[in-house]
Amino acid sequence: MLQMSLFQKVVIWLTVAVGILLAMPNGFYTTVEKHNDALAFLETGISPNAETSQLTPQELEANRAGWPEFLPSSLVNLGLDLRGGAHLLAEVKVEDVYDDRMDGYWLEIRDILRTERDSIGTIRRQNAPQGELRVTVSDPEGIQQALTLVRSVATPVVSLTGVGSNDIEARAEGNTIIVELSEAERIATNDRTIQQSLEIIRRRVDEVGTREPTIQRQGERRILIQVPGIGSAQELKTLIGTTAKLTFHPVVSRTTNANENPGPRNIIYPSIDPQDAGSFYILEQSPVVTGEELADSQPAFDQNGTPAVTFRFNPGGARKFGIYTAENVGSPFAIVLDEKVISAPVIREAITGGSGQISGNFTVEESTNLAVLLRAGALPAEMTFLEERTIGPELGQDSIDAGKIACIVAFVMVLVFMFLSYGTFGIFANIALILNVGMIFGLLSLIGATLTLPGIAGIVLTIGMAVDANVLIFERIREELKTSKGPARAIELGYEKALSAILDANITTFITAVILFAMGSGPVRGFAITLGFGILTSVFTAIYVTRVIIITWYERKRPKTIEV
């Protein structure tokens, strides 16, 4: 006999209700979007778009009040092809970084060679090709000793592919020492340069509050940037060129109260360190040094062999930082990026050589990321824009309209087919199909997914596939009715015997969606997400929702015979 406990029914309908509730804001997209933008602007002062920043306080409050606070307000973000925006493909000139690295090494090499001036003579830096450092010594007989001293400056490469290699290589030609980055360090430097560029671009774009930008690496040295809702490609290029603000401040105290009065000539900034979440630092307003005086920062290992981060200032910054650290041993100082504290290490000793080390409970990846953040004050190398494209909102609206038509046509045809083929049971399947689409949008809203044209294609495909499970179940019920079993037993066996076929078909398709998501990028991922979610909700609605509807109908009608 058909049986389902009250608890099971409540759980099923509660799950459906939550999915529909999460999807509901998308039915009032403009209103909810204005509410979210106004809320973000009033709470953080960051303008999600140009229109929001131009509204009066009264208009902002009206927009915020336009959607009830107790209801979900997460929306399915519209991608570049649906919303319009800017598209850029940039190439990073990683070779520019090699010269900067050589400039950084020169100070250290110069100082170590000066300690042996009596045996190697005077030293002088010569002009050199890009990526090389050339130093001449006046005494040719001391060239080997000088070469040994220069090689002692080398440190191990911090990367998985550079294990066992040093960061620089040195050789002698006559009385000239030629220093250049090793091949392993060049590869690691290229990767860090691209990563740094990605981080800077992401921080610059997110600062404006644009929704769901696509910023990803393509190939060895190219970066794809797609930002929905921005006016033009030129506006995006100007935005990316903005310099991040990096400063080093003395720490006054630490608090968990964001509204605490920092006192005169002090400021309070939040910490973005995951291990220091919820903390705020009260800092002296005047920085000790700024990012403009930072020459370099690289991941490294400390004396215990654990990951750390080294940094190097230019001569002016080194002098100021050396004086400060000598007078403040044992005190913390804060590294601030865009008015957020990314780290607050304690000064263990005076740092007089223009370089220092930040050590802590880091992994290699964390030390690399921190080094990236320290260098995120400006783009590390020049970027050449290979492709620029502006997609107008009108084109995006046309895509939305075309997607709506495709969904409606597919939806209506499936509803009509199911009703004509299965009568009352077809109506039950149609109800489940409507709930299925609502739950798909609920899941997309929950994770903040971005919907693109391929994503709409995934939803259209899901609509066609959603009734497959019901078709298998209904056909199996028909077969069981032919064996003269009662309606209740036929329905029960129909669900039991069709289950394995339903799971087999949907699991294989779901595996395909997972592979597409893992291996693909951009629009392919959008298609994979909607397809994967559609499979999950389709199986749920077919196995549980239609079953609870049929059981409820059967318990009330108690028919002697049924026709499927």
N, C-alpha and C positions, 0 to 999 in steps of 0.2 A: 504493500500500500504506500501511496505517496505520504511522506512524513517530513516535516521540517519544523523544528522547535521555534517558539516565539523569539528566543534569543538570536537564533540564526537569521530570522527575518529582520529583526531590528538592526543587526550588524550590517546586513546587505543594504537595507534602505538608508541606514545612516551613512554608509560609504558613498552611496549614490548622491545623497543630499550634500555631503561635504564637497564632492566633485563639482556638482552644479553650482554650489555657493562660491567656490573658487573661480569658476568660469564666468559668473554673473557680471563682474566689472567690465568684461569685454563687450557686453551688450550696451554699455554706456561709456564707450571708449573715450570720447572727447571730454566728458564731464569728469571722469576719474583721472584722466591725464592732467587736466587743469588742477584738480585737487592735489595730486602728487607733486606737481611742479611748484605750486604755491606753498605746500608744506615743506618741501626741501629748501625753498628760498627763505622762508620765514625762520626755519630752524638753523640753517647753516650759513645763510647769506650767499650761497653759490647759486648762480643763475642757471637753471636747466636749459634755457634757450633765451634768445634775444627778446622775445615778446614778454616773457615773465619778468625780466629785469626792468621793463618799461612800465609795468603796471603800478598803480597807486596802492598804498597800504589797504585801502578800503576794497579795491578790486581783488587784491590777493586774499583778503579774509573771506570775501564772497566766494572765490573759487575754492578755498579750503572748505568752506561750509557746504559746498555743493554736493558733497558725498559724505554719508554718515561715517563717523570714525570707527564705529563698531563693526562695520562690514569690511570684508577683504578688499584691498585696493591694488593688488598685484595684477599687472596686465601682461598680455603676450606682446612682446616688443616686435615692432615691424622692422624688417630688414631694409637694406639699402634699396632693393628693387621694388619695395612696396611703399616706402616712405620718401624716397628721394634722398639725395645727399651728395657726398664727394667721395671720389675714388682716386687714390694715388698709388703708384708703384715706384718705389725709391731704391736707388743703389747706394750703398755706403762705401766710401773710399777708405777702406781699412788701412791702406798704406800710410795715410796721414798720421795714424797712431804710432807708427814705428819711430818717426822723428821725435815725437813727444817723449817716448820711452827713452830714447837715447839722450835727450836733454836731461831727463831725470837721473840717468846713470852718471852723467858727466860730473855732477857735484860729488858723488860718492867716490868715483874713480880718481878725481882730482885730489881729494883729501887724502886718500890712501897712498897715492904716489908721492905726495908732498912729504910724507913721513920718512921716505927714503931718498930725499933729494941729494944727499951727499954721495950716494953710489950710482944714481941714475941721471943726475943732472936736472936741469930745468925741464918743465913740460909745457906743451902748448897744444891747444885744440886746433885742428885744421878743418878746412871745408871738406865735406864728404858727400857722397851720393846719398839719396834718400834711404833711410833705414840703417845708416852706418854712423859710427862714431870713430874718428881718427885722431889719435894723440901721438905727438912726436916727443921723443926724449933727446936731450942734447948730447948725452954720452952713449954712443952705440954699444959699448961694452956692457952697459946695464940693461939692455933690452930684454934679456931673458928674465932677469929679476923683476923688471916692470911687468912683463907678461904674466908672471906667476902672481904678482899682486893683483893685477886686473882680474885674473881668473878666480881669485879668492872672493871676489864680489858676487860671483854667480850663486844663485839659489835654485833649489829643485823646482821643476815645473809643476804647478798645481792643476792637474787635469788627469782624467782617466787614461788618456792616450799618450800622456807625456811622462809616464812613470819611469824613473831612472835617468831622465834628461835634465840638464840645467837650462836656465832661461836665457843665458847669453853665451856666445862663443867668441874667443879672442885669438888672433894670430898676428904674427909680426912680419912686416915687409920692410927690410932695411932698419931704420931707426924709428919706424912708425908702427903703432899698435892699432889694429883694426878690430873694432868691436861691433857685433851685430846680434840680433835675436836668433836663437836656434830655431830650427824648423818646427820642433814641438811647441816652442813658445809662440811662434808666429800663428800656428793653428789655434792655440789656446787664446791668444790675443784677438784673433779674428772673431772667435766665438764670443769672447767677452765684449768686444766692441759692438757686435750685432745685438747682444743681450742688453747692453747698456742703452743702445739706441732705442730698442723696443721699450725699455722701462721709461726712458725720458718721454718718448712719444705718448705712451699710455698715460703717464702722469699729466702731460700737457692737455691731452684730449679729455681725460676724465675730469680735469679741473673745471671745464666748462659745463659739465653735467650732461653731455650728449649720451644718448641711450645706445648701449650695446655696440660699441665700435668693434670692428674686426681689425686687429693689429697682429700680424703674424709674419714669421720669417718664410721667405721663398728662396730656395737654393742657398748658395754659400753666402751671398752678401746683399740680397735684396729683401725689402720689407714691403708687404702689402698693407695698405691702410684704407679702410672703408668706414666712413662715419655717417650714419643716417641722420637726417634732420639738419645738416649744416648747409649753409647757403651756397658755397662754391668751392671749387678745388683751390682757388687762390686764398680764400679765407682759411682753409685747412692748412695750407703751406705756411701762412703767416703764424698760425697758432702753433704749429710744430716748432717753428723757429724761436719761440719764446724761451728764455733762459730760466732754468730753475734756480731758486734762491737757497744756497747752502751757507750755514753759519755755525760757528762754534762758540757756545756761551758758558760762562760759569754757572753752576747749579747752586741756587739758594736753598731750596728745600723740595720735598716731594709730597704730593697730596693725592687724595682720591676725590676731592671736591672740585669740580670744574668751575664753580662760581666763587671760589675763595679769592679774596682780595690779595693780589701779589705784592702790593706795596709800591711805593714810589720808585720809578726808574726800573721796575721789574715787569716781567711778562709771564704768563702762564700758558704752556703748550701741552697738548696731549701726547702720550707715548703711543707709537705704533708697533712697538716690539711685542710679538705674541706672548712672550714670557712676562711682560709687564703690562698686560691689558688692563684698562681701567685706571691707569695711573696718569697723573698730570705733574709736570715739573714747573716749579717757579724759578725763573732764570733772570739773570741780569740782562737788562735791555740791550746794552752795548756788547756786541760780540768781540771775542778775543781775536779771531781771524775769520775770514769768510771764504766761501768756495772759490772766489776769484784768485785766492792765494794758494789753492791746492794744486799741486803739479801732477800728482798721480796717486792711485790707490790700487793695491793688488791683493788677492788672496795669498796666504802664505801659511807657514807652520811655525809655532812658537818653540821655545827651547825644550818643551816636553813632547814635541812631535804632534801636538793637537792643532787643528785648523785655527787660524787667526787672520787678521787683516792688517796689512801695513799701509801707511800713507806717507806722502812726501809733500812738503810745502816748497814754494819758490823761496828765494833768499829773503825777501821781505817778510813773508809769512813765517818762515823758520825762525827769524830773529824774534818776532813778537811772541810766537808760541813757546820758544825756549825760555824767554824771560818769565812768561806766565807760569809754565809748568815748574820752573825752579822755585817759584814762590808759593806754589800750591800743591806740593806733594801730599798725597793722601786724600785730596779732595776730588769729587767728580766733576766732569765737564760734559756738556750735552752737545751732541751732533744733531743739528736741526735742519730738516729739509722741508721747505714749503710750510713753515710754521708747525711742523710736527717733529717730535723727538724720535729719531730712529735708533739712538743708542746713547747711553750715559755711563761710559767707563770711568774708573777711578785712576787718577794719575799716580803711578807707582814710583816713578823717578823722573827727574828733570829730563826733558826731551830737547836737547840743545843742537842736535845735528840736522834739524829740519825734517826728520822723519820719526815715526812712532809706530806702535803696534797696539791693536785692539784685540785682546784675547778674552775668551769666555767659553761657554759650553756650546761651541759651534760644531756643525758638520761641515764637510767640504762645500756642500751646496749653499749652506747658510753663510759661510764666510765669503763665498763668491758673490752672493746676492747683496751682502752688506757692502762689499767693495764696489759693486755696481751702484748702489744707492749713494755712496760717498762721492762717486764720480758723476752723479746725475745732475750736476749743476749746469752742464752744457752738452750739446751733442759732441761725441768724441771725435767725429770725423765728418767731413763734408758729405752731404747727401745730394745726389743727382736724381731728379725726378724724371723717370723714363716715360711715365704714362700719367696723364691727368684726365679726369672725366667728372663731369657734374651731371647728376641725374635729377631732373626736376620733379617736384611733387606731383605734377600733373601726370607724368608717366607712371609714377608710383600708384596714383589713384586709378589709372586705367588698368594696371595690373591687379589691384584689389578688386575692381569691378569684374574683370574677366575671371578672377578666381572665384568670386561669389557666384557668378553664373554657372561655372563648371560644377561647383559644389551643389548648387540648387538642382541643376539638371540631373546630376548623378543621384542625388538624394531622392528626388521625386520618382525617377525611374525605378529605383530599388524598392521604394515604398509600394508603388503600384504593382510591381512584379510579385512581391511577397504577398500582397493582399489577394491578387488574382490566383496565385498558386496554392495558398494555404488558408484562405478564409480567415476565420477567427484567430487561428494560431499565427497567421501572417500579421494580423494587427498587433498581437503580443510582441512579435519580433520587431515590428516597426517602432513600437514604444521603446524597446530596448535599444534600437539603433539611434533614436533621438537622444536618449540618455547617454549613449556611447560617445557621440560627438561632443556633448557637453562635458563629459569627463575628460576627454582628450584636451580640450581647452583649459579645463581646470588644472590638469597636470602641467601643461605648458606654462600657465600663469604661476603655478607654485614654484617652479624652478627658474622663472624669469627667462624662458627660452625666447629666441628670436625667430619669428616666422618669415620665411622667404617664399618666393614662387615655388621652388622645389618642395618646400614644406607643405604648401597648399596641395601640391600634387600628391604628397604622401597622405594627406587627409582624404582626398578624393579616392585614392586607391583603397584606403581603409574602409571608406563607406561601401565600396563594392565587395570588399573581403569580409566585412563585419557580419554579413548574413550567412556566410559559408557554414559557420558552426551551427546556426539554427537550421539551415537546410539539411545538414547531416542528421541532426537530432530528429527533425520532423519526418524525414524519409525513413529513419529507423523506427519511429513510432508507427508509421504506416505498415511497415513490414510486420511488426509485432501484432497489430490489429488483425492482420490477415490470418494469424494463427489462432484466432478466436479467443484471445486473452481479453480480460476486461480492460476498460479505459485506464483505470488507475495503474494496473500492472504494465500495460503497454507504454504509458508515459514514463514510468519508472525505469523500465528496461531500455527505452529509447535513449534516455540520458546516460545510463550506465554503459551501454554498448557503443555509443557514439563518442564517449569521452576519449578513448585512446586515439582514434582517428583525428579528433580535434586537436589534441595536444601535439601529435606528431606533425601535423601540417603547420601549426602556428609556431612550434619551437624551431623548426628549420627556417621559417621566415624571420623569426626573431634573431636567430644567429646571423643571418644575412644582414639584418639591420645593425647589429653590434659590430660586425666587420666593416660595414660602410662607415660607421661612426668612428671606429678606431683608425682606419686607414685613409679616410677621406678628409676633406677640409671644406670650410665655407658652406656653399649650397648643398653639397653632398651630405654633410653632417645634418643640415636642417631637414633634409628628406629622411635621413635615418632616424632622427629623433621622433618626428611625427609618425613614421611607420612603426617604430618600436612601441611608442605609447599607444598607438591605435591597436596593435596586436594585444597588448595587455588588457586594455579596456574592452576589446571585442570578446576576448575569452571570458572575462569576468561577467559581462552582460549576458552572453549566450548561456553560460553554465549556471549562473546564479540568479540573475535578474529575471530572465524569461521563465526560469523554473519557479521562482517565488510567485510570479504573476499567474502562471498556469495553475499552481497549487491553490492559490487564493481563489481563482475563478472556479476550479473544480470543487473546492469545499463549499462554495456558495450554491453552485448550480446542481451538483451531483447528477450529471447526465448519465443515462443508461448506455448511450453510444456516443461516439465522437467521430467527426470527419476531419481529417487533416489534408 
